[in-house]
Amino acid sequence: MKNEEKEMKEKILKGRKIGLYVLLGYLLGLGLAVIYIISYVGYVNETIPYYGNETISYYGVGFTEKLVFILAILYIGLAWIVLCGLKILRPQEAYVFTVFGKYIGTVKGEGFYFIHPFARAFNPAASTRLGQSGDVKEVKKLGQADKGQEKSSGALEDKRISLKVMTLNNSKQKINDYLGNPVEIGIAVMWKVKDTAKAVFNVDNFKEYLSLQADTALRNIVRQYPYDVNPNYKIDTTGDGEPDDGSLRGSSEVVARRIKEDIQSRVEFAGLEIVDARITHLSYAPEIAQSMLVRQQASALIDARAMIVDGAVGMVEMALDQLEDKGVVDLDEERKAAMVSNLMVVLCGNSEVSPVINSGSLY
């Protein structure tokens, strides 16, 4: 088990940026081989004499020349194999190489590399398309011929692994919140490959693995929060044993941070690093959206009424105190009650006030 874990650790291949020198050496050798073969054939044709229909053997070409001639032919026929080991990488890209099924190492960074000619780049997630920032391609309607062409070209797919920060925009999910209300929520996860060996060998497909773990972490965290703060429920969303005011709508930063930490703990095994996670969509599910809207409107109306009543009571109290302090009028308790009633009706009413002059007595 220890040996297996050691093999799955990323191993950087150093001193491999010699692709240009290998290519120039191959072209130089190819040119020399062609020149020698042409010279050898021309020299032999010129020096072998013919008499009538009989050919007289010529022994002027030595063993060394013949050997070099054979080697030149073999070079032209076989030396092209070294071209299979030439690889080009752009910045923030990597190749994971295997030789006969064994992991030999990873190359990172821009450059012209020369690897073992029989080494093969390995990336099981190369053809995966999950709507991620590194997987965007033009979508078009494919006919039967196009489908066959796309399938046949799959063998030429790029095996490079991007080390850039990429964005996974997972589709919206319907999840029940802490109170059992179905909500729709979507997240965007910014991530990058940290350990290429773990990414390609520890899991079957690291892109699909990330998407699945993001969905799982999202469900795990969302179920711990209500959509909005409800004064009728005392909810502990942090796990410290104390009720708090956490909610999906009001604590989006905290929720996003917890989702990021949960995803990171799940994908560490796959050699991925979660840079950030953000909530991109949050709403009630369509089947209860209208009912929840009415409830929110009622709650807002109650809060507004409470504020109006609180302000009206303060204004009435201030009016009575000023009348008494300045001695404008001497009111008994009954007149004060009538005045309070009238002022409260005026201040708390929805419609405009219609003044009425009382010409009679209060009693």
Secondary structure, DSSP 4 states (H G I P E B T S, - for coil): -HHHHHHTS--B--S---HHHHHHHHHHHHHHHHHHHHHHHHHHHHH--EETTEE-----S-HHHHHHHHHHHHHHHHGGGGGGGEEEE-TTEEEEEEETTEEEEEEESSEEEE--TT-EE--TTTT--SSBTTS--------HHHHHHHHHGGGG----EE-S-EEEEPPPEEEE-TTS-EEEEEEEEEEEES-HHHHHHTSS-HHHHHHHHHHHHHHHHHTTS-SS--TT--B-SSSSSS-B---TTT-HHHHHHHHHHHHHHHHGGGTEEEEEEEEEEEEE-HHHHHHHHHHHHHHHHHHHHHHHHHHHHHHHHHHHHHHHHHTS----HHHHHHHHHHHHHHHH-SSPP------S---
